[in-house]
Amino acid sequence: MSDLRAELTEILDEAEWEWLIPHVQRDAVILVALKLNLVDVGEAIASDNIPSVQQWIDEQLITKPSPVQVGEWNSDRTKRFHTLIVQPYVLVQEIAAA
């Protein structure tokens, strides 16, 4: 495992929606599709793997949260996300409700 991958794996965390709101307001949150591995995406962004990142963007597997999603999440501020900080971004994946 690369040092970068190990570092990203170590900082993988969870956060409630309310904690992410300031990052959404500064346009720093990137929503990652559930079918992608959050660490893989973080590693690609951190290492400037443009082909992979561009493909995910083209396939809408990584996106900015839509106004509709933000509205839904605002109605449930305890909603939780897997999170990974790759400066200046906060990568998030929804955690399905139990």
C-alpha positions as CSV (number, residue, x, y, z in Angstrom):
1,M,0.0,0.0,0.0
2,S,1.4,3.4,-0.9
3,D,2.1,5.9,1.8
4,L,-0.6,8.2,0.3
5,R,-3.2,5.4,0.3
6,A,-2.3,4.5,3.9
7,E,-2.6,8.1,5.0
8,L,-6.0,8.5,3.3
9,T,-7.3,5.2,4.8
10,E,-6.2,6.4,8.2
11,I,-8.2,9.7,7.9
12,L,-11.3,8.2,6.5
13,D,-14.1,9.2,8.9
14,E,-17.8,9.7,9.3
15,A,-19.6,13.1,9.7
16,E,-23.1,14.3,10.3
17,W,-24.6,16.5,7.6
18,E,-24.7,19.5,10.0
19,W,-20.8,19.3,10.2
20,L,-20.5,19.4,6.4
21,I,-22.7,22.5,5.8
22,P,-19.9,25.0,6.1
23,H,-17.9,23.0,3.5
24,V,-20.9,23.0,1.1
25,Q,-21.2,26.7,1.6
26,R,-17.6,27.2,0.4
27,D,-18.3,24.8,-2.5
28,A,-15.7,22.3,-1.3
29,V,-17.9,19.1,-1.0
30,I,-17.7,16.4,-3.7
31,L,-20.3,13.7,-3.6
32,V,-18.9,10.3,-4.5
33,A,-21.1,7.5,-5.8
34,L,-21.6,4.5,-3.6
35,K,-20.1,2.2,-6.3
36,L,-16.7,3.9,-6.0
37,N,-14.2,3.4,-3.2
38,L,-13.8,6.7,-1.3
39,V,-10.0,6.1,-0.8
40,D,-9.5,5.3,-4.5
41,V,-11.1,8.6,-5.4
42,G,-9.2,10.5,-2.8
43,E,-5.9,8.9,-4.0
44,A,-6.7,9.8,-7.6
45,I,-7.5,13.4,-6.7
46,A,-4.4,13.8,-4.5
47,S,-2.1,12.3,-7.1
48,D,-3.6,14.4,-10.0
49,N,-4.8,11.2,-11.8
50,I,-6.7,13.4,-14.3
51,P,-7.9,10.5,-16.6
52,S,-9.6,8.7,-13.7
53,V,-11.1,11.8,-12.2
54,Q,-12.3,13.1,-15.6
55,Q,-14.0,9.7,-16.3
56,W,-15.8,9.8,-13.0
57,I,-16.9,13.3,-13.6
58,D,-18.1,12.4,-17.1
59,E,-20.0,9.4,-15.7
60,Q,-21.4,11.6,-12.9
61,L,-19.9,9.3,-10.3
62,I,-18.3,12.3,-8.6
63,T,-20.4,15.5,-8.5
64,K,-21.2,18.6,-6.5
65,P,-24.3,18.1,-4.3
66,S,-27.4,19.3,-6.1
67,P,-29.7,21.9,-4.6
68,V,-32.3,19.1,-4.2
69,Q,-29.9,16.8,-2.3
70,V,-28.8,19.7,-0.1
71,G,-32.5,20.4,0.7
72,E,-33.1,16.8,1.5
73,W,-30.1,16.7,3.8
74,N,-31.1,19.9,5.5
75,S,-34.3,18.3,6.5
76,D,-32.3,15.5,8.3
77,R,-29.3,17.2,9.8
78,T,-28.3,14.0,11.6
79,K,-27.8,12.2,8.3
80,R,-24.3,10.6,8.2
81,F,-21.7,10.4,5.5
82,H,-18.4,8.7,5.1
83,T,-15.9,11.5,4.6
84,L,-12.3,12.0,3.4
85,I,-10.5,15.3,3.3
86,V,-8.3,15.8,0.3
87,Q,-7.5,19.5,0.5
88,P,-9.2,21.7,-0.6
89,Y,-12.0,19.2,-0.9
90,V,-14.2,17.1,1.4
91,L,-15.2,13.9,-0.3
92,V,-18.4,12.4,1.0
93,Q,-20.5,9.3,0.4
94,E,-24.0,8.9,1.8
95,I,-24.5,6.3,4.5
96,A,-27.8,4.5,3.9
97,A,-30.3,4.8,6.7
98,A,-30.6,1.7,8.8
